């Protein structure tokens, strides 16, 4: 969405707020309503519910257009914030929608057998030893990626390395870990 379109929508919103301009509202409705409905569907709403909620958001535009301040955000941002808040309100009113007793999170895990527990501990120890054999520059990136859950771009930002270097080091570290864990070669001296 370009700056011209932002300005155009701000003018239409102002016409709705000041003059109750139905033509301006119709243009905004035609543009935003399907997008808001799609947003609700992407969040898991049924099509009928998404339609009702998108009309509720557009009704808020009609009645509260005077609250929109184009110096603070675009109309699109404002409307999707209203949509998000409407959805949160709906979920709060219908708490039953939040809890699904069949959700796997409520099913207790199967107990781990003693043999499986020992195998997991041995595998974890093997991985820790393999990680310890890596050069710090490789091990640090693996830790950031898999233990801290950082994306490649977050690692690049945090470490100050170029994104390509981060990806390359992860690839090299995986190869060295694989070789060590599979026992294809002994612990390399040059890790």
LINMO-V182053 format. One record per residue. N is the residue number from 0. SS is DSSP state (helix for helix, strand for strand, loop for the rest). BURIAL is # if it has 24 or more other C-alpha atoms within 12 Angstrom, else .. Layout:
N_SS_BURIAL + N_SS_BURIAL
This chain:
0_loop_. + 1_loop_. + 2_helix_. + 3_helix_. + 4_helix_. + 5_helix_. + 6_helix_. + 7_helix_. + 8_helix_# + 9_helix_# + 10_helix_# + 11_helix_# + 12_helix_# + 13_helix_# + 14_helix_# + 15_helix_# + 16_helix_# + 17_helix_. + 18_helix_. + 19_loop_. + 20_loop_. + 21_helix_. + 22_helix_. + 23_helix_# + 24_helix_# + 25_helix_. + 26_helix_. + 27_helix_# + 28_helix_# + 29_helix_. + 30_helix_. + 31_helix_# + 32_helix_# + 33_helix_. + 34_helix_# + 35_helix_# + 36_helix_# + 37_helix_# + 38_helix_# + 39_helix_# + 40_helix_. + 41_helix_. + 42_loop_. + 43_loop_. + 44_loop_. + 45_loop_. + 46_helix_. + 47_helix_. + 48_helix_. + 49_helix_# + 50_helix_# + 51_helix_# + 52_helix_# + 53_helix_# + 54_helix_# + 55_helix_# + 56_helix_# + 57_helix_# + 58_helix_# + 59_helix_# + 60_helix_# + 61_helix_# + 62_helix_. + 63_helix_. + 64_helix_# + 65_helix_. + 66_helix_. + 67_loop_# + 68_loop_. + 69_loop_# + 70_loop_. + 71_loop_. + 72_loop_. + 73_loop_# + 74_helix_# + 75_helix_# + 76_helix_. + 77_helix_# + 78_helix_# + 79_helix_# + 80_helix_. + 81_helix_# + 82_helix_# + 83_helix_# + 84_helix_. + 85_helix_# + 86_helix_# + 87_helix_. + 88_helix_. + 89_helix_. + 90_helix_. + 91_helix_. + 92_helix_. + 93_loop_. + 94_helix_. + 95_helix_. + 96_helix_. + 97_helix_. + 98_loop_. + 99_loop_. + 100_loop_. + 101_loop_. + 102_loop_. + 103_helix_. + 104_helix_. + 105_helix_. + 106_loop_. + 107_loop_. + 108_loop_. + 109_loop_. + 110_loop_. + 111_loop_. + 112_loop_. + 113_helix_. + 114_helix_. + 115_helix_. + 116_helix_. + 117_helix_. + 118_helix_. + 119_helix_. + 120_helix_. + 121_helix_. + 122_helix_. + 123_helix_. + 124_helix_. + 125_helix_. + 126_helix_# + 127_helix_. + 128_helix_. + 129_helix_# + 130_helix_# + 131_helix_# + 132_helix_# + 133_loop_# + 134_loop_. + 135_helix_. + 136_helix_. + 137_helix_# + 138_helix_# + 139_helix_# + 140_helix_# + 141_helix_# + 142_helix_# + 143_helix_# + 144_helix_# + 145_helix_. + 146_helix_. + 147_loop_. + 148_loop_. + 149_loop_. + 150_loop_. + 151_helix_# + 152_helix_. + 153_helix_. + 154_helix_# + 155_helix_# + 156_helix_. + 157_helix_. + 158_helix_. + 159_loop_. + 160_loop_. + 161_loop_. + 162_helix_. + 163_helix_. + 164_helix_. + 165_helix_# + 166_helix_. + 167_helix_. + 168_helix_# + 169_helix_# + 170_helix_. + 171_helix_. + 172_helix_# + 173_helix_# + 174_helix_. + 175_helix_# + 176_helix_# + 177_helix_. + 178_helix_. + 179_helix_# + 180_helix_# + 181_helix_. + 182_loop_. + 183_loop_. + 184_loop_. + 185_loop_. + 186_loop_. + 187_loop_. + 188_loop_. + 189_loop_. + 190_loop_#
